[in-house]
Amino acid sequence: MYLLDTDTIIYSLKGNDKVNNNLQSHVDDPMKICVITLMKLYFGAYKSERVAGNLAKVRTIESAFEIIATLSNGRQPIH
């Protein structure tokens, strides 16, 4: 499983070839993002000059990846 961080997602959205090629090489591997990463993306979208377009991108990301929640003590919830 790969846990994608905020920078990786942003670089991918900006068309960084190195990042996109690396992600493509793992297309069959499970990829997830943390709720903290998702909130950083929303924060950045709301602060951007193109709010509507960037929010649409974040919502697409949110629907495409499993979002991993965290507890206040930093531990993962037990499923």
BAFI-3210 file (N, C-alpha, C; in Angstrom, 3 decimals, decimal comma, padded with zeros to 6 digits):
// residues 79
n [1|2|3|4|5|6|7|8|9|10|11|12|13|14|15|16|17|18|19|20|21|22|23|24|25|26|27|28|29|30|31|32|33|34|35|36|37|38|39|40|41|42|43|44|45|46|47|48|49|50|51|52|53|54|55|56|57|58|59|60|61|62|63|64|65|66|67|68|69|70|71|72|73|74|75|76|77|78|79]
n.u [000,832|000,453|000,816|-000,115|001,380|000,783|002,434|003,152|000,680|000,043|002,222|001,697|-000,792|000,079|001,400|003,945|006,354|008,127|006,976|004,419|005,115|006,221|003,970|002,355|003,793|003,052|000,404|-001,216|-001,012|-002,335|-003,372|-003,610|-004,884|-004,284|-006,554|-005,628|-003,966|-005,951|-007,423|-005,488|-005,301|-007,894|-007,770|-005,742|-007,031|-009,185|-007,783|-006,696|-006,442|-008,169|-010,672|-013,087|-012,397|-010,186|-011,328|-012,991|-011,088|-010,001|-012,225|-012,556|-010,225|-010,765|-012,892|-011,650|-009,701|-009,148|-009,736|-007,796|-008,488|-007,482|-006,876|-007,187|-004,991|-003,145|-003,141|-004,259|-007,705|-009,340|-010,519]
n.v [-001,171|002,239|005,327|008,357|011,550|015,096|016,753|014,994|014,587|017,215|017,820|015,935|016,849|019,199|018,274|017,071|015,197|013,209|012,459|011,656|009,521|007,769|007,252|006,046|003,700|002,268|001,736|-000,502|-001,037|-000,673|002,584|005,196|008,036|010,187|011,643|014,083|014,968|015,273|017,389|019,406|019,744|020,714|023,105|024,473|024,702|026,409|028,710|029,423|031,053|030,053|028,881|027,325|025,524|024,193|023,092|021,240|019,463|018,489|017,225|015,203|013,733|012,971|011,215|009,256|007,959|005,878|007,203|007,596|007,672|009,394|009,140|011,241|010,685|009,933|007,323|004,624|003,889|000,918|-001,597]
n.w [000,000|-000,758|000,748|-000,102|-000,035|000,542|-001,092|-003,193|-004,455|-005,245|-006,962|-008,925|-009,892|-011,031|-013,188|-013,051|-014,507|-013,507|-011,047|-011,934|-013,655|-011,794|-010,159|-012,098|-012,526|-010,375|-010,596|-010,247|-007,601|-004,276|-003,365|-001,046|000,812|003,586|005,933|006,824|004,754|002,808|003,945|003,859|001,107|000,549|002,015|000,631|-001,861|-001,264|-000,684|-003,055|-006,303|-008,166|-007,070|-007,471|-009,597|-008,455|-006,173|-007,378|-008,384|-005,984|-004,886|-006,756|-006,291|-003,667|-004,060|-005,516|-004,022|-001,156|002,005|004,808|008,171|011,164|014,673|017,586|019,162|017,346|016,527|014,453|013,775|014,954|012,904]
ca.u [000,000|001,161|000,126|000,359|001,418|000,256|003,333|003,039|-000,577|000,151|003,131|000,986|-001,786|000,796|001,961|005,337|006,548|008,785|005,971|003,374|005,671|006,341|002,615|001,908|004,462|002,405|-001,033|-001,909|-000,832|-003,293|-002,922|-004,552|-004,418|-004,684|-007,512|-004,860|-003,599|-007,171|-007,750|-004,499|-005,697|-009,057|-007,288|-005,060|-008,009|-009,931|-006,883|-006,170|-007,132|-009,189|-011,294|-014,048|-011,682|-009,345|-012,219|-013,424|-009,977|-009,894|-013,367|-012,242|-009,233|-011,452|-013,709|-010,809|-008,825|-009,618|-009,223|-007,461|-008,738|-006,566|-007,452|-006,486|-003,723|-002,279|-003,256|-005,299|-008,838|-009,397|-011,678]
ca.v [000,000|003,510|006,452|009,519|012,786|016,281|017,190|014,070|014,864|018,531|017,694|015,186|017,749|020,205|017,611|016,679|013,920|012,222|011,973|010,924|008,244|006,904|006,810|005,127|002,411|001,594|001,872|-001,697|-001,126|000,170|003,919|005,843|009,302|010,453|012,738|015,319|015,352|015,761|018,711|020,341|020,018|021,609|024,405|025,098|025,039|027,585|029,880|029,620|032,014|029,319|028,079|026,335|024,481|023,410|022,276|020,107|018,507|017,856|016,303|014,039|012,971|012,394|010,071|008,248|007,272|005,607|008,189|006,976|008,557|009,292|009,480|012,365|010,230|009,571|005,898|004,259|003,199|-000,538|-001,940]
ca.w [000,000|-000,797|001,365|-000,843|000,752|-000,116|-002,164|-004,319|-005,158|-005,881|-008,102|-009,956|-010,481|-011,825|-014,357|-012,872|-015,204|-012,648|-010,089|-012,654|-014,107|-010,615|-009,814|-013,145|-012,353|-009,243|-010,816|-009,762|-006,150|-003,555|-002,953|-000,144|001,372|004,966|006,058|006,985|003,393|002,165|004,484|003,313|-000,269|000,609|002,484|-000,496|-002,895|-000,829|-000,679|-004,402|-007,169|-008,925|-006,022|-007,997|-010,332|-007,552|-005,333|-008,209|-008,408|-004,663|-004,755|-007,584|-005,534|-002,507|-004,482|-006,169|-003,071|000,198|002,953|006,088|009,304|012,305|015,966|018,197|019,715|016,243|016,197|013,503|014,391|014,751|012,050]
c.u [000,884|000,268|000,696|000,326|000,952|001,130|003,226|001,788|-000,501|001,070|002,461|-000,037|-001,138|001,518|003,424|005,548|007,147|007,778|004,918|003,877|005,801|004,965|002,099|002,551|003,869|000,877|-001,830|-001,775|-001,871|-002,660|-004,020|-004,005|-004,990|-005,656|-006,793|-004,416|-004,809|-007,524|-006,755|-004,843|-006,910|-008,634|-006,620|-006,016|-008,779|-009,079|-006,386|-006,973|-008,258|-009,894|-012,174|-013,340|-010,844|-010,184|-012,714|-012,334|-009,862|-011,040|-013,164|-011,240|-009,897|-012,280|-012,871|-009,986|-009,557|-008,942|-009,009|-007,656|-007,651|-007,326|-006,648|-005,152|-002,756|-002,347|-004,394|-006,462|-008,803|-010,669|-012,157]
c.v [001,243|004,588|007,716|010,767|013,968|016,711|016,293|014,365|016,198|018,477|016,950|016,077|018,806|019,595|017,236|015,278|012,847|011,609|011,146|009,581|007,267|006,378|005,791|003,753|001,607|001,596|000,666|-001,893|-000,247|001,484|004,561|007,207|009,455|011,636|014,081|015,844|015,922|017,161|019,771|020,720|020,947|023,015|025,164|025,521|026,298|028,852|030,230|030,667|031,364|028,335|026,980|025,186|023,599|022,572|021,060|019,040|017,763|016,865|015,046|013,134|012,259|011,172|008,941|007,407|006,962|006,616|007,498|008,002|008,379|009,662|010,606|011,958|009,760|008,113|005,684|003,610|001,716|-000,841|-003,329]
c.w [000,000|-000,197|000,729|000,035|-000,101|-001,287|-003,393|-005,128|-005,888|-007,096|-009,256|-010,661|-011,370|-013,023|-014,256|-013,448|-014,312|-011,663|-010,814|-013,186|-012,952|-010,198|-010,830|-012,990|-011,198|-009,373|-010,293|-008,256|-005,454|-003,116|-002,127|000,246|002,775|004,974|006,218|005,620|002,669|002,651|004,008|001,874|-000,317|001,028|001,340|-001,598|-002,528|-000,828|-002,084|-005,174|-007,959|-007,993|-006,607|-008,718|-009,434|-006,594|-006,108|-008,269|-007,083|-004,468|-005,592|-006,877|-004,361|-002,902|-005,077|-005,201|-001,773|001,127|004,292|007,194|010,355|013,576|016,576|018,813|018,629|015,854|015,225|014,230|014,071|013,970|012,367]
res [m|y|l|l|d|t|d|t|i|i|y|s|l|k|g|n|d|k|v|n|n|n|l|q|s|h|v|d|d|p|m|k|i|c|v|i|t|l|m|k|l|y|f|g|a|y|k|s|e|r|v|a|g|n|l|a|k|v|r|t|i|e|s|a|f|e|i|i|a|t|l|s|n|g|r|q|p|i|h]
***
